Amino acid sequence: MEPKRLRALTVACAFAPLFALPAVAQAATVVNPSTSPQCMDNTAFFNPKLPPSIVLPAGFTASVFASGLNMPTGIAFLGNASSFQVFVLESGHGLPSVCNDETLWPGGEFDINNPFTPDILVFNQNGTKIRGPLGKPTSSGGGFQPSGPAIDIAFVNGSVGGRLFATDSNQSTHTHNG
């Protein structure tokens, strides 16, 4: 196989476990953590079995690498095939909704636990969280913009590392925030 095609297949396979859902998982109702009165019944039925969310080439399988992520939008790898870390960018808001409003979170938009603000989580090669959240917005202007959305991340030297770049937008994707 040509090196470029092999590299593309390796990258595709590396991403697959992060977004694949377990075939044996049970259906569940997931509750939006917003405390807004109009969002108390804001739930979603989650059944990762139906329909299949990923199609793999024959001979490949997918498994869960990390679960419970909040609208992951970007991923960057640091290391090599035998020892690596995975940096996952969480958008924060996810889909626009009055129930996905960072300003309504009990601790406010600068609370480190606010699920509606962007951040980065770092996992080891086994899917165990080892750092984060990183880049949470602060009242002094640090981190991502509170309204997000966070878009993507990458290391300047690819998986070798170097400076980590992350982008966010705040381009009015959440009209309830103005």
N, CA, C and O atoms as a DFTB+ gen file, in Angstrom:
712 C
 N C O
     1  1       0.848      -1.176       0.000
     2  2       0.000       0.000       0.000
     3  2       0.895       1.240       0.000
     4  3       1.921       1.262       0.679
     5  1       0.517       2.259      -0.747
     6  2       1.302       3.486      -0.808
     7  2       1.346       4.151       0.568
     8  3       0.370       4.094       1.315
     9  1       2.498       4.794       0.912
    10  2       2.616       5.439       2.231
    11  2       1.519       6.460       2.519
    12  3       1.039       6.539       3.649
    13  1       1.109       7.250       1.509
    14  2       0.073       8.258       1.746
    15  2      -1.260       7.611       2.060
    16  3      -1.981       8.066       2.948
    17  1      -1.596       6.540       1.328
    18  2      -2.864       5.844       1.575
    19  2      -2.836       5.157       2.921
    20  3      -3.838       5.144       3.636
    21  1      -1.678       4.577       3.279
    22  2      -1.546       3.923       4.574
    23  2      -1.698       4.952       5.696
    24  3      -2.361       4.685       6.698
    25  1      -1.093       6.113       5.530
    26  2      -1.196       7.175       6.534
    27  2      -2.641       7.637       6.678
    28  3      -3.120       7.841       7.793
    29  1      -3.336       7.802       5.558
    30  2      -4.742       8.237       5.604
    31  2      -5.601       7.197       6.309
    32  3      -6.475       7.542       7.104
    33  1      -5.349       5.913       6.015
    34  2      -6.115       4.855       6.669
    35  2      -5.818       4.816       8.165
    36  3      -6.722       4.600       8.973
    37  1      -4.551       5.025       8.535
    38  2      -4.178       5.052       9.955
    39  2      -4.891       6.182      10.675
    40  3      -5.419       5.986      11.770
    41  1      -4.912       7.363      10.071
    42  2      -5.594       8.510      10.685
    43  2      -7.088       8.229      10.818
    44  3      -7.683       8.502      11.860
    45  1      -7.690       7.686       9.765
    46  2      -9.131       7.371       9.810
    47  2      -9.429       6.378      10.924
    48  3     -10.416       6.529      11.645
    49  1      -8.595       5.379      11.067
    50  2      -8.812       4.376      12.114
    51  2      -8.573       4.954      13.499
    52  3      -9.210       4.536      14.466
    53  1      -7.663       5.910      13.600
    54  2      -7.399       6.537      14.894
    55  2      -8.594       7.351      15.361
    56  3      -8.898       7.385      16.554
    57  1      -9.278       8.012      14.421
    58  2     -10.431       8.820      14.784
    59  2     -11.655       7.971      15.095
    60  3     -12.461       8.342      15.948
    61  1     -11.803       6.857      14.428
    62  2     -13.011       6.044      14.541
    63  2     -13.384       5.689      15.972
    64  3     -14.550       5.842      16.335
    65  1     -12.449       5.220      16.813
    66  2     -12.851       4.845      18.171
    67  2     -13.378       6.013      18.990
    68  3     -14.197       5.817      19.889
    69  1     -12.926       7.210      18.696
    70  2     -13.375       8.359      19.480
    71  2     -14.837       8.702      19.234
    72  3     -15.520       9.221      20.117
    73  1     -15.302       8.415      18.052
    74  2     -16.661       8.806      17.721
    75  2     -17.611       7.620      17.603
    76  3     -18.814       7.794      17.409
    77  1     -17.067       6.426      17.722
    78  2     -17.910       5.231      17.645
    79  2     -18.630       5.041      18.970
    80  3     -18.156       5.469      20.022
    81  1     -19.771       4.399      18.896
    82  2     -20.549       4.129      20.093
    83  2     -20.611       2.629      20.311
    84  3     -20.614       1.875      19.338
    85  1     -20.661       2.173      21.547
    86  2     -20.629       0.735      21.790
    87  2     -21.886       0.044      21.275
    88  3     -22.997       0.554      21.425
    89  1     -21.699      -1.104      20.676
    90  2     -22.827      -1.860      20.130
    91  2     -23.659      -2.497      21.231
    92  3     -24.820      -2.839      21.009
    93  1     -23.080      -2.662      22.417
    94  2     -23.790      -3.346      23.492
    95  2     -24.450      -2.379      24.469
    96  3     -25.075      -2.813      25.437
    97  1     -24.320      -1.088      24.232
    98  2     -24.884      -0.116      25.162
    99  2     -26.404      -0.162      25.160
   100  3     -27.026      -0.507      24.155
   101  1     -26.983       0.182      26.276
   102  2     -28.436       0.210      26.409
   103  2     -28.954       1.615      26.129
   104  3     -28.225       2.595      26.281
   105  1     -30.188       1.704      25.729
   106  2     -30.812       3.002      25.497
   107  2     -30.946       3.730      26.822
   108  3     -31.156       3.110      27.864
   109  1     -30.825       5.043      26.775
   110  2     -30.913       5.845      27.989
   111  2     -31.522       7.196      27.652
   112  3     -31.502       7.634      26.502
   113  1     -32.054       7.838      28.652
   114  2     -32.524       9.201      28.510
   115  2     -31.477      10.107      29.135
   116  3     -31.147       9.962      30.312
   117  1     -30.957      11.040      28.352
   118  2     -29.918      11.951      28.803
   119  2     -30.580      13.295      29.100
   120  3     -31.352      13.805      28.288
   121  1     -30.275      13.864      30.265
   122  2     -30.882      15.111      30.703
   123  2     -29.917      16.271      30.475
   124  3     -28.730      16.168      30.784
   125  1     -30.424      17.361      29.939
   126  2     -29.640      18.581      29.786
   127  2     -29.406      19.147      31.183
   128  3     -30.360      19.281      31.950
   129  1     -28.148      19.488      31.541
   130  2     -27.881      19.960      32.897
   131  2     -28.289      21.403      33.176
   132  3     -28.007      21.910      34.261
   133  1     -28.934      22.074      32.245
   134  2     -29.343      23.459      32.454
   135  2     -30.324      23.562      33.620
   136  3     -31.184      22.700      33.802
   137  1     -30.180      24.623      34.401
   138  2     -31.089      24.846      35.531
   139  2     -32.212      25.820      35.174
   140  3     -33.016      26.191      36.030
   141  1     -32.262      26.225      33.916
   142  2     -33.303      27.143      33.488
   143  2     -34.667      26.465      33.630
   144  3     -34.811      25.308      33.233
   145  1     -35.676      27.155      34.187
   146  2     -36.996      26.544      34.387
   147  2     -37.599      25.944      33.121
   148  3     -38.236      24.892      33.188
   149  1     -37.412      26.587      31.969
   150  2     -37.993      26.054      30.741
   151  2     -37.226      24.835      30.215
   152  3     -37.627      24.245      29.211
   153  1     -36.130      24.450      30.879
   154  2     -35.318      23.334      30.396
   155  2     -35.383      22.101      31.291
   156  3     -34.668      21.130      31.045
   157  1     -36.205      22.117      32.303
   158  2     -36.255      21.000      33.240
   159  2     -36.657      19.693      32.570
   160  3     -36.251      18.623      33.023
   161  1     -37.440      19.754      31.511
   162  2     -37.851      18.551      30.807
   163  2     -37.098      18.376      29.494
   164  3     -37.529      17.613      28.629
   165  1     -35.980      19.074      29.338
   166  2     -35.190      19.009      28.112
   167  2     -34.318      17.757      28.153
   168  3     -33.241      17.763      28.747
   169  1     -34.783      16.695      27.526
   170  2     -34.071      15.424      27.532
   171  2     -33.906      14.915      26.108
   172  3     -34.552      15.401      25.180
   173  1     -33.037      13.936      25.953
   174  2     -32.837      13.290      24.663
   175  2     -32.766      11.789      24.879
   176  3     -32.135      11.320      25.826
   177  1     -33.408      11.045      24.008
   178  2     -33.352       9.599      24.060
   179  2     -32.082       9.183      23.328
   180  3     -31.898       9.525      22.159
   181  1     -31.226       8.464      23.992
   182  2     -29.926       8.094      23.455
   183  2     -29.846       6.585      23.317
   184  3     -29.847       5.862      24.313
   185  1     -29.776       6.111      22.079
   186  2     -29.643       4.687      21.830
   187  2     -28.555       4.498      20.782
   188  3     -28.821       4.611      19.586
   189  1     -27.331       4.212      21.220
   190  2     -26.223       4.118      20.269
   191  2     -26.302       2.927      19.323
   192  3     -25.494       2.831      18.399
   193  1     -27.254       2.012      19.527
   194  2     -27.375       0.862      18.631
   195  2     -28.038       1.230      17.313
   196  3     -27.723       0.643      16.278
   197  1     -28.951       2.194      17.338
   198  2     -29.740       2.490      16.149
   199  2     -29.598       3.932      15.724
   200  3     -29.728       4.797      16.591
   201  1     -29.355       4.263      14.524
   202  2     -28.760       3.393      13.513
   203  2     -27.258       3.311      13.738
   204  3     -26.724       4.069      14.548
   205  1     -26.562       2.416      13.048
   206  2     -25.102       2.388      13.198
   207  2     -24.533       3.751      12.824
   208  3     -24.889       4.314      11.789
   209  1     -23.662       4.272      13.656
   210  2     -23.171       5.625      13.434
   211  2     -21.820       5.670      12.736
   212  3     -21.295       6.751      12.468
   213  1     -21.263       4.520      12.444
   214  2     -19.967       4.514      11.767
   215  2     -19.885       3.280      10.871
   216  3     -20.300       2.185      11.250
   217  1     -19.350       3.483       9.697
   218  2     -19.172       2.378       8.754
   219  2     -17.672       2.162       8.609
   220  3     -16.931       3.088       8.277
   221  1     -17.230       0.934       8.859
   222  2     -15.811       0.615       8.796
   223  2     -15.534      -0.378       7.680
   224  3     -16.404      -1.169       7.314
   225  1     -14.320      -0.338       7.138
   226  2     -13.951      -1.342       6.140
   227  2     -13.974      -2.737       6.758
   228  3     -13.816      -2.885       7.970
   229  1     -14.168      -3.746       5.936
   230  2     -14.178      -5.129       6.410
   231  2     -12.899      -5.422       7.186
   232  3     -11.803      -5.039       6.776
   233  1     -13.059      -6.108       8.312
   234  2     -11.903      -6.484       9.123
   235  2     -11.569      -5.491      10.223
   236  3     -10.729      -5.777      11.075
   237  1     -12.217      -4.319      10.220
   238  2     -11.965      -3.313      11.248
   239  2     -13.116      -3.320      12.255
   240  3     -14.253      -3.648      11.916
   241  1     -12.804      -2.955      13.486
   242  2     -13.826      -2.818      14.514
   243  2     -13.669      -1.465      15.183
   244  3     -12.623      -0.826      15.071
   245  1     -14.698      -1.036      15.869
   246  2     -14.666       0.228      16.594
   247  2     -15.031      -0.030      18.049
   248  3     -15.804      -0.936      18.358
   249  1     -14.472       0.767      18.924
   250  2     -14.805       0.670      20.343
   251  2     -14.777       2.071      20.937
   252  3     -14.229       2.995      20.338
   253  1     -15.365       2.222      22.104
   254  2     -15.402       3.520      22.765
   255  2     -14.029       3.833      23.342
   256  3     -13.451       3.018      24.061
   257  1     -13.519       4.993      23.034
   258  2     -12.260       5.460      23.596
   259  2     -12.529       6.324      24.819
   260  3     -11.898       6.145      25.861
   261  1     -13.465       7.259      24.694
   262  2     -13.862       8.139      25.794
   263  2     -15.339       8.439      25.628
   264  3     -15.818       8.601      24.505
   265  1     -16.061       8.515      26.727
   266  2     -17.491       8.805      26.651
   267  2     -17.812       9.988      27.555
   268  3     -16.975      10.442      28.335
   269  1     -19.045      10.474      27.432
   270  2     -19.480      11.590      28.260
   271  2     -18.916      12.924      27.815
   272  3     -18.906      13.875      28.597
   273  1     -18.449      13.020      26.584
   274  2     -17.890      14.275      26.083
   275  2     -19.021      15.240      25.741
   276  3     -20.141      14.826      25.442
   277  1     -18.706      16.533      25.791
   278  2     -19.698      17.567      25.534
   279  2     -19.429      18.213      24.179
   280  3     -18.651      19.161      24.074
   281  1     -20.072      17.695      23.159
   282  2     -19.977      18.228      21.798
   283  2     -18.523      18.351      21.323
   284  3     -18.049      19.457      21.067
   285  1     -17.805      17.203      21.204
   286  2     -16.420      17.273      20.721
   287  2     -16.368      17.738      19.271
   288  3     -17.111      17.243      18.424
   289  1     -15.483      18.693      18.992
   290  2     -15.384      19.237      17.641
   291  2     -13.985      19.130      17.064
   292  3     -13.807      19.341      15.864
   293  1     -12.987      18.811      17.875
   294  2     -11.624      18.725      17.372
   295  2     -10.819      17.720      18.164
   296  3     -11.139      17.404      19.310
   297  1      -9.752      17.216      17.525
   298  2      -8.904      16.222      18.167
   299  2      -7.470      16.399      17.680
   300  3      -7.233      16.684      16.506
   301  1      -6.517      16.226      18.592
   302  2      -5.104      16.288      18.230
   303  2      -4.371      15.203      19.014
   304  3      -4.679      14.937      20.176
   305  1      -3.399      14.587      18.356
   306  2      -2.622      13.523      18.982
   307  2      -1.214      14.017      19.254
   308  3      -0.656      14.787      18.473
   309  1      -0.638      13.571      20.371
   310  2       0.730      13.915      20.737
   311  2       1.444      12.633      21.111
   312  3       1.019      11.929      22.028
   313  1       2.522      12.322      20.414
   314  2       3.286      11.115      20.711
   315  2       3.437      10.247      19.484
   316  3       3.415      10.726      18.350
   317  1       3.595       8.934      19.738
   318  2       3.757       7.986      18.636
   319  2       2.828       6.802      18.853
   320  3       2.042       6.792      19.800
   321  1       2.914       5.811      17.986
   322  2       1.973       4.685      18.020
   323  2       2.031       3.894      19.320
   324  3       1.040       3.267      19.694
   325  1       3.156       3.906      20.014
   326  2       3.258       3.111      21.239
   327  2       3.015       3.920      22.510
   328  3       2.797       3.345      23.577
   329  1       3.050       5.232      22.406
   330  2       2.818       6.083      23.583
   331  2       2.295       7.438      23.110
   332  3       3.026       8.209      22.488
   333  1       1.028       7.721      23.406
   334  2       0.458       8.973      22.926
   335  2      -0.589       9.520      23.885
   336  3      -1.092       8.819      24.764
   337  1      -0.899      10.801      23.684
   338  2      -1.982      11.484      24.389
   339  2      -2.960      12.002      23.343
   340  3      -2.579      12.301      22.212
   341  1      -4.225      12.103      23.737
   342  2      -5.272      12.566      22.849
   343  2      -5.885      13.832      23.451
   344  3      -6.384      13.809      24.577
   345  1      -5.848      14.923      22.709
   346  2      -6.407      16.204      23.131
   347  2      -7.753      16.366      22.428
   348  3      -7.813      16.396      21.199
   349  1      -8.823      16.468      23.199
   350  2     -10.164      16.576      22.624
   351  2     -10.730      17.964      22.935
   352  3     -10.795      18.377      24.093
   353  1     -11.130      18.662      21.898
   354  2     -11.734      19.980      22.044
   355  2     -13.243      19.813      22.175
   356  3     -13.885      19.217      21.311
   357  1     -13.803      20.339      23.254
   358  2     -15.253      20.325      23.446
   359  2     -15.786      21.713      23.122
   360  3     -15.292      22.716      23.638
   361  1     -16.797      21.762      22.265
   362  2     -17.348      23.030      21.805
   363  2     -18.042      23.807      22.918
   364  3     -18.034      25.038      22.925
   365  1     -18.635      23.087      23.850
   366  2     -19.385      23.753      24.913
   367  2     -20.862      23.745      24.627
   368  3     -21.589      22.913      25.170
   369  1     -21.320      24.637      23.799
   370  2     -22.744      24.769      23.511
   371  2     -23.354      23.562      22.828
   372  3     -24.414      23.084      23.230
   373  1     -22.706      23.082      21.825
   374  2     -23.358      22.092      20.991
   375  2     -24.365      22.799      20.107
   376  3     -24.080      23.867      19.565
   377  1     -25.520      22.220      19.961
   378  2     -26.536      22.811      19.100
   379  2     -27.178      24.031      19.741
   380  3     -27.369      24.059      20.957
   381  1     -27.514      25.036      18.945
   382  2     -28.172      26.222      19.502
   383  2     -29.505      25.861      20.157
   384  3     -30.330      25.162      19.569
   385  1     -29.698      26.339      21.356
   386  2     -30.935      26.091      22.099
   387  2     -30.960      27.017      23.299
   388  3     -29.909      27.340      23.853
   389  1     -32.120      27.439      23.700
   390  2     -32.247      28.247      24.910
   391  2     -31.755      27.450      26.123
   392  3     -31.389      28.033      27.143
   393  1     -31.748      26.137      26.011
   394  2     -31.305      25.290      27.119
   395  2     -29.797      25.072      27.129
   396  3     -29.272      24.498      28.084
   397  1     -29.091      25.510      26.101
   398  2     -27.633      25.395      26.045
   399  2     -27.015      26.776      26.229
   400  3     -26.263      27.237      25.370
   401  1     -27.317      27.421      27.310
   402  2     -26.907      28.803      27.546
   403  2     -25.938      28.865      28.714
   404  3     -26.313      28.596      29.855
   405  1     -24.683      29.223      28.427
   406  2     -23.655      29.275      29.476
   407  2     -23.959      30.300      30.556
   408  3     -23.472      30.165      31.679
   409  1     -24.748      31.319      30.249
   410  2     -25.029      32.356      31.241
   411  2     -26.025      31.887      32.304
   412  3     -26.129      32.503      33.365
   413  1     -26.758      30.803      32.030
   414  2     -27.749      30.308      32.987
   415  2     -27.189      29.253      33.930
   416  3     -27.891      28.812      34.840
   417  1     -25.938      28.838      33.733
   418  2     -25.325      27.843      34.607
   419  2     -25.200      28.442      36.009
   420  3     -24.825      29.609      36.130
   421  1     -25.501      27.686      37.077
   422  2     -25.507      28.239      38.441
   423  2     -24.247      29.009      38.836
   424  3     -24.350      30.023      39.525
   425  1     -23.065      28.557      38.419
   426  2     -21.832      29.259      38.761
   427  2     -21.471      30.347      37.786
   428  3     -20.448      31.012      37.952
   429  1     -22.294      30.546      36.766
   430  2     -22.029      31.576      35.763
   431  2     -21.159      31.074      34.630
   432  3     -20.693      29.934      34.635
   433  1     -20.950      31.948      33.658
   434  2     -20.233      31.551      32.450
   435  2     -18.746      31.303      32.671
   436  3     -18.082      30.767      31.785
   437  1     -18.204      31.681      33.832
   438  2     -16.787      31.444      34.088
   439  2     -16.550      30.331      35.100
   440  3     -15.431      30.160      35.583
   441  1     -17.580      29.586      35.419
   442  2     -17.455      28.433      36.311
   443  2     -16.695      27.325      35.570
   444  3     -17.044      26.981      34.441
   445  1     -15.667      26.774      36.201
   446  2     -14.851      25.718      35.603
   447  2     -15.685      24.491      35.248
   448  3     -15.294      23.720      34.371
   449  1     -16.821      24.292      35.906
   450  2     -17.681      23.131      35.647
   451  2     -18.811      23.413      34.665
   452  3     -19.652      22.545      34.432
   453  1     -18.845      24.606      34.088
   454  2     -19.918      24.960      33.154
   455  2     -19.781      24.129      31.875
   456  3     -18.814      24.304      31.135
   457  1     -20.736      23.226      31.602
   458  2     -20.630      22.377      30.419
   459  2     -20.929      23.106      29.108
   460  3     -20.742      22.543      28.029
   461  1     -21.388      24.346      29.196
   462  2     -21.767      25.090      28.000
   463  2     -20.686      26.067      27.552
   464  3     -20.937      26.916      26.696
   465  1     -19.480      25.957      28.124
   466  2     -18.346      26.751      27.665
   467  2     -17.280      25.790      27.126
   468  3     -17.158      24.666      27.613
   469  1     -16.508      26.227      26.125
   470  2     -15.519      25.358      25.490
   471  2     -14.357      24.993      26.431
   472  3     -14.061      25.707      27.389
   473  1     -13.719      23.869      26.126
   474  2     -12.515      23.452      26.849
   475  2     -11.805      22.348      26.086
   476  3     -12.277      21.883      25.048
   477  1     -10.659      21.936      26.622
   478  2      -9.887      20.820      26.066
   479  2      -9.673      19.808      27.178
   480  3      -9.287      20.168      28.291
   481  1      -9.926      18.537      26.872
   482  2      -9.645      17.440      27.787
   483  2      -8.512      16.616      27.186
   484  3      -8.430      16.450      25.969
   485  1      -7.630      16.096      28.061
   486  2      -6.495      15.303      27.600
   487  2      -6.629      13.891      28.157
   488  3      -6.831      13.698      29.356
   489  1      -6.514      12.909      27.268
   490  2      -6.626      11.498      27.637
   491  2      -5.324      10.779      27.324
   492  3      -4.604      11.154      26.399
   493  1      -5.027       9.740      28.105
   494  2      -3.880       8.913      27.755
   495  2      -4.295       7.923      26.673
   496  3      -5.447       7.936      26.240
   497  1      -3.397       7.084      26.238
   498  2      -3.687       6.169      25.125
   499  2      -4.711       5.105      25.468
   500  3      -5.182       4.392      24.581
   501  1      -5.072       4.983      26.766
   502  2      -6.093       4.021      27.172
   503  2      -7.463       4.660      27.347
   504  3      -8.423       3.983      27.716
   505  1      -7.560       5.966      27.084
   506  2      -8.843       6.654      27.212
   507  2      -9.128       7.186      28.600
   508  3     -10.258       7.580      28.889
   509  1      -8.124       7.205      29.469
   510  2      -8.286       7.751      30.814
   511  2      -7.950       9.235      30.796
   512  3      -6.894       9.632      30.302
   513  1      -8.847      10.050      31.334
   514  2      -8.608      11.497      31.376
   515  2      -7.432      11.770      32.304
   516  3      -7.420      11.327      33.452
   517  1      -6.433      12.510      31.794
   518  2      -5.253      12.824      32.598
   519  2      -5.107      14.320      32.876
   520  3      -4.370      14.703      33.785
   521  1      -5.792      15.167      32.115
   522  2      -5.754      16.616      32.356
   523  2      -7.030      17.253      31.842
   524  3      -7.728      16.717      30.981
   525  1      -7.302      18.407      32.400
   526  2      -8.421      19.183      31.907
   527  2      -9.533      19.286      32.931
   528  3      -9.575      18.552      33.918
   529  1     -10.410      20.196      32.671
   530  2     -10.533      20.971      31.443
   531  2      -9.487      22.080      31.341
   532  3      -9.172      22.744      32.328
   533  1      -8.960      22.268      30.146
   534  2      -8.005      23.327      29.842
   535  2      -8.702      24.365      28.973
   536  3      -9.587      24.028      28.186
   537  1      -8.308      25.621      29.113
   538  2      -8.832      26.681      28.251
   539  2     -10.222      27.174      28.587
   540  3     -10.826      27.890      27.789
   541  1     -10.751      26.807      29.754
   542  2     -12.067      27.332      30.141
   543  2     -12.003      28.859      30.187
   544  3     -10.994      29.415      30.619
   545  1     -13.046      29.536      29.755
   546  2     -13.052      31.002      29.790
   547  2     -12.908      31.520      31.223
   548  3     -13.408      30.917      32.172
   549  1     -12.220      32.637      31.352
   550  2     -12.069      33.278      32.663
   551  2     -12.601      34.706      32.594
   552  3     -12.714      35.283      31.512
   553  1     -12.923      35.264      33.740
   554  2     -13.457      36.629      33.789
   555  2     -12.421      37.656      33.354
   556  3     -12.782      38.771      32.978
   557  1     -11.133      37.300      33.399
   558  2     -10.087      38.234      32.982
   559  2      -9.769      38.125      31.486
   560  3      -8.856      38.787      30.992
   561  1     -10.530      37.282      30.765
   562  2     -10.350      37.176      29.324
   563  2      -9.488      36.011      28.882
   564  3      -9.196      35.893      27.692
   565  1      -9.071      35.151      29.787
   566  2      -8.283      33.987      29.419
   567  2      -9.150      32.880      28.850
   568  3     -10.371      32.891      29.009
   569  1      -8.523      31.940      28.198
   570  2      -9.231      30.783      27.658
   571  2     -10.053      31.114      26.426
   572  3      -9.864      32.145      25.780
   573  1     -10.965      30.215      26.122
   574  2     -11.847      30.403      24.977
   575  2     -12.889      31.471      25.286
   576  3     -13.058      31.874      26.437
   577  1     -13.589      31.927      24.240
   578  2     -14.713      32.839      24.425
   579  2     -15.853      32.052      25.078
   580  3     -16.134      30.931      24.654
   581  1     -16.505      32.598      26.080
   582  2     -17.550      31.848      26.786
   583  2     -18.655      31.326      25.873
   584  3     -19.177      30.234      26.099
   585  1     -19.015      32.088      24.851
   586  2     -20.111      31.665      23.985
   587  2     -19.685      30.682      22.913
   588  3     -20.534      30.117      22.223
   589  1     -18.363      30.462      22.757
   590  2     -17.912      29.511      21.749
   591  2     -18.514      29.820      20.388
   592  3     -18.838      30.978      20.128
   593  1     -18.672      28.867      19.536
   594  2     -18.231      27.503      19.701
   595  2     -16.739      27.356      19.438
   596  3     -16.167      28.102      18.642
   597  1     -16.112      26.399      20.102
   598  2     -14.731      26.051      19.794
   599  2     -14.760      25.215      18.524
   600  3     -15.653      24.388      18.344
   601  1     -13.798      25.422      17.650
   602  2     -13.858      24.837      16.312
   603  2     -12.888      23.664      16.125
   604  3     -13.319      22.568      15.768
   605  1     -11.600      23.874      16.359
   606  2     -10.639      22.815      16.075
   607  2      -9.333      23.067      16.829
   608  3      -9.071      24.173      17.302
   609  1      -8.524      22.015      16.929
   610  2      -7.208      22.113      17.559
   611  2      -6.202      21.316      16.734
   612  3      -6.565      20.380      16.021
   613  1      -4.915      21.708      16.844
   614  2      -3.842      20.979      16.177
   615  2      -2.514      21.418      16.764
   616  3      -2.360      22.562      17.193
   617  1      -1.561      20.506      16.781
   618  2      -0.196      20.856      17.156
   619  2       0.526      21.353      15.918
   620  3       0.316      20.837      14.820
   621  1       1.382      22.360      16.093
   622  2       2.070      22.962      14.965
   623  2       2.943      21.935      14.231
   624  3       3.145      22.055      13.022
   625  1       3.460      20.932      14.942
   626  2       4.288      19.900      14.318
   627  2       3.576      18.554      14.274
   628  3       4.217      17.506      14.353
   629  1       2.267      18.580      14.149
   630  2       1.504      17.341      14.107
   631  2       1.658      16.557      15.400
   632  3       1.709      17.152      16.476
   633  1       1.733      15.236      15.315
   634  2       1.796      14.409      16.520
   635  2       3.131      14.526      17.254
   636  3       3.276      14.015      18.364
   637  1       4.108      15.198      16.637
   638  2       5.394      15.432      17.301
   639  2       5.236      16.499      18.385
   640  3       5.987      16.507      19.360
   641  1       4.281      17.382      18.221
   642  2       3.994      18.385      19.252
   643  2       4.292      19.797      18.818
   644  3       3.971      20.202      17.701
   645  1       4.908      20.539      19.708
   646  2       5.092      21.963      19.491
   647  2       3.914      22.706      20.077
   648  3       3.180      22.165      20.904
   649  1       3.732      23.926      19.660
   650  2       2.634      24.742      20.170
   651  2       1.284      24.151      19.756
   652  3       1.105      23.713      18.620
   653  1       0.335      24.147      20.704
   654  2      -1.021      23.679      20.418
   655  2      -1.874      24.890      20.048
   656  3      -1.983      25.846      20.816
   657  1      -2.469      24.836      18.877
   658  2      -3.350      25.903      18.432
   659  2      -4.788      25.449      18.579
   660  3      -5.121      24.306      18.264
   661  1      -5.637      26.339      19.056
   662  2      -7.064      26.062      19.186
   663  2      -7.817      27.289      18.684
   664  3      -7.372      28.421      18.873
   665  1      -8.951      27.057      18.050
   666  2      -9.733      28.164      17.513
   667  2     -11.153      28.131      18.059
   668  3     -11.720      27.070      18.320
   669  1     -11.705      29.318      18.220
   670  2     -13.130      29.435      18.533
   671  2     -13.693      30.540      17.662
   672  3     -12.941      31.265      17.011
   673  1     -15.001      30.673      17.645
   674  2     -15.618      31.503      16.634
   675  2     -16.488      32.622      17.180
   676  3     -16.286      33.786      16.835
   677  1     -17.454      32.288      18.029
   678  2     -18.423      33.261      18.533
   679  2     -19.151      33.972      17.396
   680  3     -19.394      35.177      17.467
   681  1     -19.491      33.240      16.370
   682  2     -20.122      33.817      15.190
   683  2     -21.636      33.680      15.203
   684  3     -22.228      33.252      14.212
   685  1     -22.251      34.029      16.286
   686  2     -23.701      34.108      16.373
   687  2     -24.407      32.812      16.033
   688  3     -25.475      32.821      15.422
   689  1     -23.797      31.671      16.437
   690  2     -24.484      30.405      16.218
   691  2     -25.490      30.147      17.325
   692  3     -26.262      29.190      17.259
   693  1     -25.484      30.984      18.324
   694  2     -26.365      30.795      19.481
   695  2     -27.189      32.061      19.651
   696  3     -26.892      32.894      20.507
   697  1     -28.212      32.199      18.840
   698  2     -28.967      33.447      18.762
   699  2     -29.593      33.844      20.090
   700  3     -29.857      35.028      20.299
   701  1     -29.840      32.907      20.994
   702  2     -30.423      33.276      22.271
   703  2     -29.440      34.087      23.114
   704  3     -29.840      34.731      24.084
   705  1     -28.152      34.058      22.749
   706  2     -27.153      34.854      23.476
   707  2     -26.925      36.206      22.795
   708  3     -26.086      36.982      23.251
   709  1     -27.624      36.491      21.758
   710  2     -27.424      37.764      21.054
   711  2     -26.355      37.611      20.005
   712  3     -26.039      38.571      19.302
